[in-house]
Amino acid sequence: MRWIKPSLRHSVYSLLGGTPPPVSESTLESRTEDIREQMLDSLGQDGARQFTQITRRVRYAGDVQALWYLRGELMAALAAMHGEALARDTMGTLTAMFQGLVPEAQGTRRRSTG
């Protein structure tokens, strides 16, 4: 008999900044490819031509961690193309796709603008 239920244990780990609950290999691959496609789609054809290095880095990123760290470069490219407000909206949607794939401690924190 388990003394601590897995869901409670995972909740405690996430509160402490631990690793997320394990994700199956097929789910990880599928979600990583979904994120990759979303990142490339957000650039569009014009952005892919204008920012070839970012496009290449996203396309050939080895894992979800590499994609996570490319978000800053993608944000800069989107802001240059569409303005910061639209880039932030796009990145908010994209960042939500990483939930459960990167440790909570790596997640973004909302800053107050007041």
MOPAC internal coordinates of N, CA, C and O (Angstrom, degrees):
PM7 1SCF
backbone

  N    0.0000 0     0.00 0     0.00 0    0    0    0
  C    1.4442 1     0.00 0     0.00 0    1    0    0
  C    1.5269 1   109.66 1     0.00 0    2    1    0
  O    1.2310 1   120.95 1   -46.21 1    3    2    1
  N    1.3130 1   115.79 1   133.79 1    3    2    1
  C    1.4570 1   119.84 1   178.67 1    5    3    2
  C    1.5219 1   110.12 1   -82.39 1    6    5    3
  O    1.2310 1   121.52 1   -41.28 1    7    6    5
  N    1.3174 1   114.70 1   138.72 1    7    6    5
  C    1.4509 1   119.41 1   178.27 1    9    7    6
  C    1.5299 1   111.49 1   -82.81 1   10    9    7
  O    1.2310 1   120.64 1   147.25 1   11   10    9
  N    1.3152 1   116.38 1   -32.75 1   11   10    9
  C    1.4636 1   120.45 1  -179.80 1   13   11   10
  C    1.5151 1   108.04 1  -121.77 1   14   13   11
  O    1.2310 1   120.67 1   -54.91 1   15   14   13
  N    1.3090 1   116.33 1   125.09 1   15   14   13
  C    1.4573 1   120.49 1   179.45 1   17   15   14
  C    1.5253 1   109.77 1   -66.88 1   18   17   15
  O    1.2310 1   120.12 1   -34.77 1   19   18   17
  N    1.3377 1   117.39 1   145.23 1   19   18   17
  C    1.4657 1   120.01 1  -179.16 1   21   19   18
  C    1.5256 1   113.57 1   -56.47 1   22   21   19
  O    1.2310 1   119.81 1   140.13 1   23   22   21
  N    1.3318 1   117.98 1   -39.87 1   23   22   21
  C    1.4667 1   119.12 1  -178.53 1   25   23   22
  C    1.5279 1   111.20 1   -65.24 1   26   25   23
  O    1.2310 1   120.25 1   142.25 1   27   26   25
  N    1.3219 1   117.13 1   -37.75 1   27   26   25
  C    1.4589 1   120.62 1   177.63 1   29   27   26
  C    1.5253 1   109.88 1   -67.94 1   30   29   27
  O    1.2310 1   120.72 1   138.01 1   31   30   29
  N    1.3153 1   116.23 1   -41.99 1   31   30   29
  C    1.4543 1   120.69 1   179.60 1   33   31   30
  C    1.5221 1   110.47 1   -61.55 1   34   33   31
  O    1.2310 1   119.98 1   136.17 1   35   34   33
  N    1.3359 1   117.63 1   -43.83 1   35   34   33
  C    1.4607 1   120.91 1   179.46 1   37   35   34
  C    1.5235 1   110.93 1   -65.83 1   38   37   35
  O    1.2310 1   120.43 1   144.43 1   39   38   37
  N    1.3304 1   116.79 1   -35.57 1   39   38   37
  C    1.4625 1   120.10 1   177.88 1   41   39   38
  C    1.5203 1   110.85 1   -64.85 1   42   41   39
  O    1.2310 1   120.49 1   137.72 1   43   42   41
  N    1.3234 1   116.66 1   -42.28 1   43   42   41
  C    1.4585 1   120.85 1   178.91 1   45   43   42
  C    1.5241 1   109.66 1   -64.94 1   46   45   43
  O    1.2310 1   119.92 1   136.26 1   47   46   45
  N    1.3267 1   117.75 1   -43.74 1   47   46   45
  C    1.4610 1   120.52 1   178.30 1   49   47   46
  C    1.5186 1   111.34 1   -60.27 1   50   49   47
  O    1.2310 1   119.98 1   138.93 1   51   50   49
  N    1.3248 1   117.64 1   -41.07 1   51   50   49
  C    1.4609 1   119.46 1  -178.92 1   53   51   50
  C    1.5232 1   110.79 1   -68.26 1   54   53   51
  O    1.2310 1   120.04 1   144.58 1   55   54   53
  N    1.3293 1   117.53 1   -35.42 1   55   54   53
  C    1.4622 1   119.96 1   176.22 1   57   55   54
  C    1.5216 1   111.42 1   -64.48 1   58   57   55
  O    1.2310 1   120.73 1   146.23 1   59   58   57
  N    1.3020 1   116.21 1   -33.77 1   59   58   57
  C    1.4567 1   120.75 1  -179.62 1   61   59   58
  C    1.5251 1   112.53 1   -87.90 1   62   61   59
  O    1.2310 1   120.11 1  -176.74 1   63   62   61
  N    1.3148 1   117.40 1     3.26 1   63   62   61
  C    1.4578 1   120.20 1   179.45 1   65   63   62
  C    1.5093 1   112.67 1    81.31 1   66   65   63
  O    1.2310 1   120.41 1  -157.35 1   67   66   65
  N    1.3120 1   116.82 1    22.65 1   67   66   65
  C    1.4570 1   120.78 1  -179.34 1   69   67   66
  C    1.5086 1   112.02 1   -77.46 1   70   69   67
  O    1.2310 1   121.30 1     8.21 1   71   70   69
  N    1.2873 1   115.12 1  -171.79 1   71   70   69
  C    1.4558 1   120.24 1  -179.51 1   73   71   70
  C    1.5179 1   110.48 1   -75.97 1   74   73   71
  O    1.2310 1   120.54 1   -28.14 1   75   74   73
  N    1.3256 1   116.58 1   151.86 1   75   74   73
  C    1.4618 1   119.18 1   178.26 1   77   75   74
  C    1.5194 1   110.53 1   -70.48 1   78   77   75
  O    1.2310 1   120.13 1   -16.96 1   79   78   77
  N    1.3288 1   117.35 1   163.04 1   79   78   77
  C    1.4580 1   119.48 1   176.75 1   81   79   78
  C    1.5246 1   109.60 1   -57.47 1   82   81   79
  O    1.2310 1   120.13 1   -30.91 1   83   82   81
  N    1.3218 1   117.35 1   149.09 1   83   82   81
  C    1.4572 1   119.89 1  -177.84 1   85   83   82
  C    1.5293 1   112.00 1   -60.98 1   86   85   83
  O    1.2310 1   121.31 1   -37.20 1   87   86   85
  N    1.3144 1   115.09 1   142.80 1   87   86   85
  C    1.4604 1   122.59 1   177.91 1   89   87   86
  C    1.5188 1   106.40 1  -115.03 1   90   89   87
  O    1.2310 1   120.28 1   -41.07 1   91   90   89
  N    1.3314 1   117.07 1   138.93 1   91   90   89
  C    1.4634 1   119.58 1  -179.59 1   93   91   90
  C    1.5241 1   109.82 1   -63.02 1   94   93   91
  O    1.2310 1   120.93 1   -25.57 1   95   94   93
  N    1.3012 1   115.83 1   154.43 1   95   94   93
  C    1.4682 1   121.88 1  -177.60 1   97   95   94
  C    1.5257 1   111.55 1   -59.33 1   98   97   95
  O    1.2310 1   120.29 1   137.15 1   99   98   97
  N    1.3215 1   117.04 1   -42.85 1   99   98   97
  C    1.4673 1   119.58 1  -179.00 1  101   99   98
  C    1.5298 1   111.09 1   -67.73 1  102  101   99
  O    1.2310 1   120.39 1   141.89 1  103  102  101
  N    1.3318 1   116.86 1   -38.11 1  103  102  101
  C    1.4630 1   120.49 1   177.12 1  105  103  102
  C    1.5194 1   110.42 1   -65.75 1  106  105  103
  O    1.2310 1   120.50 1   137.50 1  107  106  105
  N    1.3231 1   116.64 1   -42.50 1  107  106  105
  C    1.4593 1   121.22 1   178.89 1  109  107  106
  C    1.5246 1   110.85 1   -60.29 1  110  109  107
  O    1.2310 1   120.46 1   133.28 1  111  110  109
  N    1.3275 1   116.73 1   -46.72 1  111  110  109
  C    1.4691 1   120.68 1   179.49 1  113  111  110
  C    1.5190 1   111.23 1   -62.53 1  114  113  111
  O    1.2310 1   120.62 1   135.52 1  115  114  113
  N    1.3165 1   116.41 1   -44.48 1  115  114  113
  C    1.4587 1   121.05 1  -178.77 1  117  115  114
  C    1.5294 1   111.39 1   -63.35 1  118  117  115
  O    1.2310 1   120.78 1   132.89 1  119  118  117
  N    1.3186 1   116.12 1   -47.11 1  119  118  117
  C    1.4707 1   119.69 1  -179.21 1  121  119  118
  C    1.5204 1   111.51 1   -68.51 1  122  121  119
  O    1.2310 1   120.02 1   144.79 1  123  122  121
  N    1.3258 1   117.56 1   -35.21 1  123  122  121
  C    1.4664 1   120.55 1   177.05 1  125  123  122
  C    1.5195 1   110.12 1   -62.83 1  126  125  123
  O    1.2310 1   120.34 1   136.73 1  127  126  125
  N    1.3217 1   116.95 1   -43.27 1  127  126  125
  C    1.4674 1   120.41 1   178.70 1  129  127  126
  C    1.5232 1   111.39 1   -67.21 1  130  129  127
  O    1.2310 1   120.06 1   143.84 1  131  130  129
  N    1.3327 1   117.50 1   -36.16 1  131  130  129
  C    1.4677 1   120.50 1   175.84 1  133  131  130
  C    1.5272 1   110.65 1   -61.74 1  134  133  131
  O    1.2310 1   120.78 1   136.85 1  135  134  133
  N    1.3273 1   116.12 1   -43.15 1  135  134  133
  C    1.4670 1   120.90 1   178.84 1  137  135  134
  C    1.5233 1   110.08 1   -64.48 1  138  137  135
  O    1.2310 1   120.62 1   135.15 1  139  138  137
  N    1.3250 1   116.42 1   -44.85 1  139  138  137
  C    1.4640 1   121.11 1   179.67 1  141  139  138
  C    1.5396 1   110.29 1   -58.18 1  142  141  139
  O    1.2310 1   120.77 1   133.06 1  143  142  141
  N    1.3338 1   116.14 1   -46.94 1  143  142  141
  C    1.4677 1   120.70 1   179.67 1  145  143  142
  C    1.5210 1   111.14 1   -62.13 1  146  145  143
  O    1.2310 1   120.45 1   138.10 1  147  146  145
  N    1.3247 1   116.75 1   -41.90 1  147  146  145
  C    1.4657 1   120.59 1   179.42 1  149  147  146
  C    1.5250 1   110.87 1   -63.39 1  150  149  147
  O    1.2310 1   120.40 1   139.09 1  151  150  149
  N    1.3291 1   116.85 1   -40.91 1  151  150  149
  C    1.4638 1   120.46 1   178.95 1  153  151  150
  C    1.5288 1   110.60 1   -63.22 1  154  153  151
  O    1.2310 1   120.59 1   135.13 1  155  154  153
  N    1.3197 1   116.48 1   -44.87 1  155  154  153
  C    1.4663 1   120.25 1   179.84 1  157  155  154
  C    1.5239 1   111.05 1   -68.11 1  158  157  155
  O    1.2310 1   120.24 1   139.70 1  159  158  157
  N    1.3259 1   117.14 1   -40.30 1  159  158  157
  C    1.4651 1   120.81 1   178.31 1  161  159  158
  C    1.5241 1   111.58 1   -63.07 1  162  161  159
  O    1.2310 1   120.68 1   144.17 1  163  162  161
  N    1.3247 1   116.30 1   -35.83 1  163  162  161
  C    1.4640 1   118.93 1  -179.09 1  165  163  162
  C    1.5282 1   111.51 1   -65.58 1  166  165  163
  O    1.2310 1   120.34 1   150.76 1  167  166  165
  N    1.3244 1   116.95 1   -29.24 1  167  166  165
  C    1.4663 1   120.42 1   175.79 1  169  167  166
  C    1.5249 1   111.32 1   -74.07 1  170  169  167
  O    1.2310 1   120.68 1   144.27 1  171  170  169
  N    1.3129 1   116.31 1   -35.73 1  171  170  169
  C    1.4585 1   120.19 1  -177.45 1  173  171  170
  C    1.5253 1   111.28 1    71.90 1  174  173  171
  O    1.2310 1   120.63 1     0.16 1  175  174  173
  N    1.3130 1   116.40 1  -179.84 1  175  174  173
  C    1.4665 1   120.70 1  -178.05 1  177  175  174
  C    1.5214 1   111.83 1   -67.72 1  178  177  175
  O    1.2310 1   120.47 1   137.37 1  179  178  177
  N    1.3279 1   116.70 1   -42.63 1  179  178  177
  C    1.4651 1   119.48 1  -179.69 1  181  179  178
  C    1.5245 1   111.19 1   -64.48 1  182  181  179
  O    1.2310 1   120.61 1   136.33 1  183  182  181
  N    1.3229 1   116.44 1   -43.67 1  183  182  181
  C    1.4589 1   120.51 1   178.83 1  185  183  182
  C    1.5148 1   112.29 1   -64.77 1  186  185  183
  O    1.2310 1   120.58 1   142.91 1  187  186  185
  N    1.3287 1   116.49 1   -37.09 1  187  186  185
  C    1.4669 1   120.27 1   178.70 1  189  187  186
  C    1.5234 1   110.56 1   -63.36 1  190  189  187
  O    1.2310 1   120.61 1   143.14 1  191  190  189
  N    1.3290 1   116.43 1   -36.86 1  191  190  189
  C    1.4701 1   119.96 1   177.73 1  193  191  190
  C    1.5265 1   111.59 1   -74.09 1  194  193  191
  O    1.2310 1   120.81 1   141.59 1  195  194  193
  N    1.3171 1   116.06 1   -38.41 1  195  194  193
  C    1.4632 1   120.73 1  -176.99 1  197  195  194
  C    1.5302 1   112.03 1   -75.90 1  198  197  195
  O    1.2310 1   120.34 1   145.21 1  199  198  197
  N    1.3209 1   116.96 1   -34.79 1  199  198  197
  C    1.4663 1   121.80 1  -176.74 1  201  199  198
  C    1.5283 1   109.52 1  -119.88 1  202  201  199
  O    1.2310 1   120.92 1  -114.63 1  203  202  201
  N    1.3098 1   115.85 1    65.37 1  203  202  201
  C    1.4675 1   120.72 1  -175.13 1  205  203  202
  C    1.5281 1   112.72 1   -63.50 1  206  205  203
  O    1.2310 1   120.12 1   144.11 1  207  206  205
  N    1.3273 1   117.37 1   -35.89 1  207  206  205
  C    1.4618 1   119.16 1  -178.28 1  209  207  206
  C    1.5303 1   111.07 1   -66.75 1  210  209  207
  O    1.2310 1   120.13 1   137.55 1  211  210  209
  N    1.3152 1   117.35 1   -42.45 1  211  210  209
  C    1.4696 1   120.31 1   178.28 1  213  211  210
  C    1.5250 1   109.83 1   -64.98 1  214  213  211
  O    1.2310 1   120.94 1   136.95 1  215  214  213
  N    1.3318 1   115.80 1   -43.05 1  215  214  213
  C    1.4661 1   120.04 1   178.83 1  217  215  214
  C    1.5214 1   110.39 1   -57.61 1  218  217  215
  O    1.2310 1   120.62 1   134.18 1  219  218  217
  N    1.3141 1   116.41 1   -45.82 1  219  218  217
  C    1.4616 1   121.43 1  -179.70 1  221  219  218
  C    1.5281 1   110.71 1   -63.61 1  222  221  219
  O    1.2310 1   120.33 1   136.45 1  223  222  221
  N    1.3248 1   116.97 1   -43.55 1  223  222  221
  C    1.4645 1   120.26 1  -178.09 1  225  223  222
  C    1.5281 1   111.46 1   -65.06 1  226  225  223
  O    1.2310 1   120.55 1   141.17 1  227  226  225
  N    1.3337 1   116.55 1   -38.83 1  227  226  225
  C    1.4676 1   120.04 1   177.36 1  229  227  226
  C    1.5226 1   109.74 1   -66.83 1  230  229  227
  O    1.2310 1   120.67 1   133.51 1  231  230  229
  N    1.3168 1   116.33 1   -46.49 1  231  230  229
  C    1.4631 1   120.96 1  -176.92 1  233  231  230
  C    1.5341 1   111.78 1   -60.34 1  234  233  231
  O    1.2310 1   120.19 1   141.47 1  235  234  233
  N    1.3238 1   117.25 1   -38.53 1  235  234  233
  C    1.4657 1   120.25 1  -174.78 1  237  235  234
  C    1.5293 1   114.06 1  -105.62 1  238  237  235
  O    1.2310 1   119.88 1  -167.16 1  239  238  237
  N    1.3210 1   117.83 1    12.84 1  239  238  237
  C    1.4649 1   120.48 1   176.86 1  241  239  238
  C    1.5255 1   108.94 1   -59.88 1  242  241  239
  O    1.2310 1   120.73 1   -45.40 1  243  242  241
  N    1.3234 1   116.21 1   134.60 1  243  242  241
  C    1.4555 1   121.09 1  -173.28 1  245  243  242
  C    1.5145 1   115.67 1   -76.29 1  246  245  243
  O    1.2310 1   120.12 1   153.14 1  247  246  245
  N    1.3238 1   117.38 1   -26.86 1  247  246  245
  C    1.4608 1   119.71 1  -176.73 1  249  247  246
  C    1.5207 1   110.67 1  -156.42 1  250  249  247
  O    1.2310 1   121.12 1    -0.32 1  251  250  249
  N    1.3218 1   115.46 1   179.68 1  251  250  249
  C    1.4576 1   120.99 1  -176.87 1  253  251  250
  C    1.5292 1   111.15 1   -66.02 1  254  253  251
  O    1.2310 1   120.08 1   148.65 1  255  254  253
  N    1.3305 1   117.46 1   -31.35 1  255  254  253
  C    1.4691 1   120.35 1   177.39 1  257  255  254
  C    1.5275 1   111.05 1   -62.78 1  258  257  255
  O    1.2310 1   120.53 1   137.22 1  259  258  257
  N    1.3170 1   116.59 1   -42.78 1  259  258  257
  C    1.4693 1   120.52 1   179.06 1  261  259  258
  C    1.5267 1   110.34 1   -62.36 1  262  261  259
  O    1.2310 1   120.34 1   139.01 1  263  262  261
  N    1.3261 1   116.95 1   -40.99 1  263  262  261
  C    1.4645 1   120.41 1   177.44 1  265  263  262
  C    1.5287 1   110.65 1   -65.06 1  266  265  263
  O    1.2310 1   120.58 1   140.95 1  267  266  265
  N    1.3207 1   116.49 1   -39.05 1  267  266  265
  C    1.4624 1   121.07 1   178.79 1  269  267  266
  C    1.5312 1   110.16 1   -57.00 1  270  269  267
  O    1.2310 1   120.54 1   134.33 1  271  270  269
  N    1.3171 1   116.57 1   -45.67 1  271  270  269
  C    1.4591 1   120.21 1  -176.91 1  273  271  270
  C    1.5267 1   113.37 1   -76.97 1  274  273  271
  O    1.2310 1   119.59 1   168.58 1  275  274  273
  N    1.3112 1   118.39 1   -11.42 1  275  274  273
  C    1.4674 1   121.61 1   175.62 1  277  275  274
  C    1.5300 1   112.37 1   -84.76 1  278  277  275
  O    1.2310 1   120.12 1   174.08 1  279  278  277
  N    1.3152 1   117.38 1    -5.92 1  279  278  277
  C    1.4637 1   120.09 1  -178.15 1  281  279  278
  C    1.5252 1   112.70 1   -59.72 1  282  281  279
  O    1.2310 1   119.97 1   142.39 1  283  282  281
  N    1.3162 1   117.65 1   -37.61 1  283  282  281
  C    1.4654 1   120.63 1  -179.68 1  285  283  282
  C    1.5165 1   112.32 1   -62.49 1  286  285  283
  O    1.2310 1   121.01 1   135.63 1  287  286  285
  N    1.3240 1   115.68 1   -44.37 1  287  286  285
  C    1.4648 1   119.96 1   178.38 1  289  287  286
  C    1.5220 1   110.99 1   -65.79 1  290  289  287
  O    1.2310 1   120.87 1   140.44 1  291  290  289
  N    1.3248 1   115.95 1   -39.56 1  291  290  289
  C    1.4598 1   119.88 1   178.57 1  293  291  290
  C    1.5276 1   110.26 1   -65.12 1  294  293  291
  O    1.2310 1   120.24 1   138.98 1  295  294  293
  N    1.3218 1   117.14 1   -41.02 1  295  294  293
  C    1.4680 1   121.16 1   177.80 1  297  295  294
  C    1.5213 1   110.31 1   -58.87 1  298  297  295
  O    1.2310 1   120.17 1   135.12 1  299  298  297
  N    1.3238 1   117.29 1   -44.88 1  299  298  297
  C    1.4673 1   120.77 1   179.93 1  301  299  298
  C    1.5240 1   111.09 1   -62.27 1  302  301  299
  O    1.2310 1   120.46 1   138.01 1  303  302  301
  N    1.3240 1   116.73 1   -41.99 1  303  302  301
  C    1.4650 1   120.63 1   179.67 1  305  303  302
  C    1.5278 1   110.70 1   -65.34 1  306  305  303
  O    1.2310 1   120.39 1   134.94 1  307  306  305
  N    1.3186 1   116.87 1   -45.06 1  307  306  305
  C    1.4664 1   120.28 1   179.92 1  309  307  306
  C    1.5237 1   111.40 1   -64.72 1  310  309  307
  O    1.2310 1   120.33 1   141.60 1  311  310  309
  N    1.3286 1   116.98 1   -38.40 1  311  310  309
  C    1.4648 1   120.48 1   178.49 1  313  311  310
  C    1.5245 1   110.57 1   -65.17 1  314  313  311
  O    1.2310 1   120.23 1   141.81 1  315  314  313
  N    1.3218 1   117.17 1   -38.19 1  315  314  313
  C    1.4674 1   120.59 1   178.03 1  317  315  314
  C    1.5264 1   111.19 1   -65.95 1  318  317  315
  O    1.2310 1   120.51 1   145.58 1  319  318  317
  N    1.3229 1   116.63 1   -34.42 1  319  318  317
  C    1.4638 1   120.75 1  -177.42 1  321  319  318
  C    1.5271 1   113.12 1   -83.52 1  322  321  319
  O    1.2310 1   120.38 1   137.44 1  323  322  321
  N    1.3462 1   116.87 1   -42.56 1  323  322  321
  C    1.4653 1   120.76 1  -168.57 1  325  323  322
  C    1.5232 1   114.73 1  -122.61 1  326  325  323
  O    1.2310 1   119.96 1   174.21 1  327  326  325
  N    1.3104 1   117.69 1    -5.79 1  327  326  325
  C    1.4613 1   120.55 1  -175.21 1  329  327  326
  C    1.5191 1   110.69 1    97.30 1  330  329  327
  O    1.2310 1   121.39 1   -22.74 1  331  330  329
  N    1.3241 1   114.94 1   157.26 1  331  330  329
  C    1.4602 1   119.64 1  -173.25 1  333  331  330
  C    1.5274 1   113.53 1   -68.03 1  334  333  331
  O    1.2310 1   119.96 1   143.10 1  335  334  333
  N    1.3165 1   117.68 1   -36.90 1  335  334  333
  C    1.4712 1   120.00 1  -177.39 1  337  335  334
  C    1.5261 1   111.55 1   -61.57 1  338  337  335
  O    1.2310 1   120.20 1   131.69 1  339  338  337
  N    1.3070 1   117.22 1   -48.31 1  339  338  337
  C    1.4629 1   120.65 1   179.25 1  341  339  338
  C    1.5297 1   110.76 1   -67.29 1  342  341  339
  O    1.2310 1   120.78 1   142.26 1  343  342  341
  N    1.3356 1   116.11 1   -37.74 1  343  342  341
  C    1.4654 1   119.88 1   178.42 1  345  343  342
  C    1.5243 1   110.61 1   -62.17 1  346  345  343
  O    1.2310 1   120.13 1   138.33 1  347  346  345
  N    1.3278 1   117.35 1   -41.67 1  347  346  345
  C    1.4726 1   120.86 1   178.75 1  349  347  346
  C    1.5229 1   111.60 1   -63.34 1  350  349  347
  O    1.2310 1   120.48 1   138.01 1  351  350  349
  N    1.3172 1   116.69 1   -41.99 1  351  350  349
  C    1.4682 1   120.02 1   177.99 1  353  351  350
  C    1.5239 1   110.97 1   -61.35 1  354  353  351
  O    1.2310 1   120.99 1   133.70 1  355  354  353
  N    1.3219 1   115.72 1   -46.30 1  355  354  353
  C    1.4649 1   120.81 1   179.53 1  357  355  354
  C    1.5183 1   110.58 1   -61.55 1  358  357  355
  O    1.2310 1   120.35 1   136.22 1  359  358  357
  N    1.3270 1   116.93 1   -43.78 1  359  358  357
  C    1.4605 1   120.73 1  -178.15 1  361  359  358
  C    1.5277 1   111.51 1   -69.51 1  362  361  359
  O    1.2310 1   119.78 1   148.93 1  363  362  361
  N    1.3208 1   118.02 1   -31.07 1  363  362  361
  C    1.4643 1   120.25 1   176.19 1  365  363  362
  C    1.5155 1   111.42 1   -62.35 1  366  365  363
  O    1.2310 1   120.92 1   135.37 1  367  366  365
  N    1.3264 1   115.84 1   -44.63 1  367  366  365
  C    1.4657 1   121.09 1   177.54 1  369  367  366
  C    1.5230 1   110.45 1   -63.52 1  370  369  367
  O    1.2310 1   120.92 1   136.11 1  371  370  369
  N    1.3116 1   115.85 1   -43.89 1  371  370  369
  C    1.4624 1   121.32 1  -178.81 1  373  371  370
  C    1.5279 1   111.18 1   -65.34 1  374  373  371
  O    1.2310 1   120.36 1   135.85 1  375  374  373
  N    1.3116 1   116.91 1   -44.15 1  375  374  373
  C    1.4649 1   121.00 1  -178.99 1  377  375  374
  C    1.5228 1   111.21 1   -61.65 1  378  377  375
  O    1.2310 1   120.10 1   143.72 1  379  378  377
  N    1.3221 1   117.41 1   -36.28 1  379  378  377
  C    1.4685 1   120.90 1   178.52 1  381  379  378
  C    1.5261 1   111.45 1   -61.69 1  382  381  379
  O    1.2310 1   120.05 1   152.51 1  383  382  381
  N    1.3172 1   117.51 1   -27.49 1  383  382  381
  C    1.4665 1   121.15 1   179.74 1  385  383  382
  C    1.5283 1   112.20 1   -67.45 1  386  385  383
  O    1.2310 1   120.10 1   159.70 1  387  386  385
  N    1.3209 1   117.42 1   -20.30 1  387  386  385
  C    1.4673 1   121.72 1  -179.08 1  389  387  386
  C    1.5284 1   112.42 1   -82.67 1  390  389  387
  O    1.2310 1   119.91 1   171.72 1  391  390  389
  N    1.3266 1   117.78 1    -8.28 1  391  390  389
  C    1.4576 1   120.90 1  -175.92 1  393  391  390
  C    1.5259 1   110.69 1   -57.14 1  394  393  391
  O    1.2310 1   121.28 1   -52.34 1  395  394  393
  N    1.3234 1   115.16 1   127.66 1  395  394  393
  C    1.4546 1   121.53 1  -179.53 1  397  395  394
  C    1.5193 1   113.71 1    87.92 1  398  397  395
  O    1.2310 1   120.25 1   172.70 1  399  398  397
  N    1.3293 1   117.13 1    -7.30 1  399  398  397
  C    1.4657 1   120.53 1  -179.47 1  401  399  398
  C    1.5194 1   112.42 1  -105.28 1  402  401  399
  O    1.2310 1   120.43 1   156.29 1  403  402  401
  N    1.3216 1   116.79 1   -23.71 1  403  402  401
  C    1.4637 1   121.40 1   176.57 1  405  403  402
  C    1.5217 1   107.46 1  -122.45 1  406  405  403
  O    1.2310 1   119.70 1   -28.47 1  407  406  405
  N    1.3219 1   118.17 1   151.53 1  407  406  405
  C    1.4629 1   120.03 1   179.84 1  409  407  406
  C    1.5244 1   111.22 1   -58.15 1  410  409  407
  O    1.2310 1   120.88 1   -34.34 1  411  410  409
  N    1.3257 1   115.92 1   145.66 1  411  410  409
  C    1.4646 1   121.22 1  -179.70 1  413  411  410
  C    1.5221 1   111.63 1   -56.70 1  414  413  411
  O    1.2310 1   120.23 1   147.75 1  415  414  413
  N    1.3271 1   117.17 1   -32.25 1  415  414  413
  C    1.4594 1   120.27 1  -179.60 1  417  415  414
  C    1.5253 1   111.25 1   -62.74 1  418  417  415
  O    1.2310 1   120.04 1   156.37 1  419  418  417
  N    1.3393 1   117.53 1   -23.63 1  419  418  417
  C    1.4542 1   121.05 1   177.70 1  421  419  418
  C    1.5129 1   111.91 1   -84.77 1  422  421  419
  O    1.2310 1   120.37 1   167.08 1  423  422  421
  N    1.3181 1   116.90 1   -12.92 1  423  422  421
  C    1.4555 1   120.18 1  -177.74 1  425  423  422
  C    1.5131 1   111.67 1   -62.34 1  426  425  423
  O    1.2310 1   121.40 1   -19.70 1  427  426  425
  N    1.3166 1   114.92 1   160.30 1  427  426  425
  C    1.4537 1   119.47 1  -179.53 1  429  427  426
  C    1.5122 1   110.09 1   -79.79 1  430  429  427
  O    1.2310 1   121.16 1   -29.12 1  431  430  429
  N    1.2911 1   115.39 1   150.88 1  431  430  429
  C    1.4616 1   121.32 1   176.69 1  433  431  430
  C    1.5150 1   107.92 1  -110.10 1  434  433  431
  O    1.2310 1   121.20 1   -43.22 1  435  434  433
  N    1.3107 1   115.31 1   136.78 1  435  434  433
  C    1.4659 1   120.22 1   177.44 1  437  435  434
  C    1.5253 1   108.53 1   -74.25 1  438  437  435
  O    1.2310 1   121.01 1   -47.32 1  439  438  437
  N    1.3016 1   115.67 1   132.68 1  439  438  437
  C    1.4574 1   120.05 1   176.23 1  441  439  438
  C    1.5117 1   108.47 1  -107.05 1  442  441  439
  O    1.2310 1   121.12 1   -39.75 1  443  442  441
  N    1.3086 1   115.46 1   140.25 1  443  442  441
  C    1.4633 1   117.92 1   176.79 1  445  443  442
  C    1.5191 1   108.44 1   -77.39 1  446  445  443
  O    1.2310 1   121.01 1   -36.60 1  447  446  445
  N    1.3063 1   115.67 1   143.40 1  447  446  445
  C    1.4588 1   119.79 1  -178.34 1  449  447  446
  C    1.5219 1   110.87 1  -106.89 1  450  449  447
  O    1.2310 1   120.67 1  -156.21 1  451  450  449
  N    1.2923 1   116.33 1    23.79 1  451  450  449
  C    1.4567 1   118.75 1  -176.78 1  453  451  450
  C    1.4384 1   110.75 1  -118.61 1  454  453  451
  O    1.2310 1   120.10 1   180.00 1  455  454  453

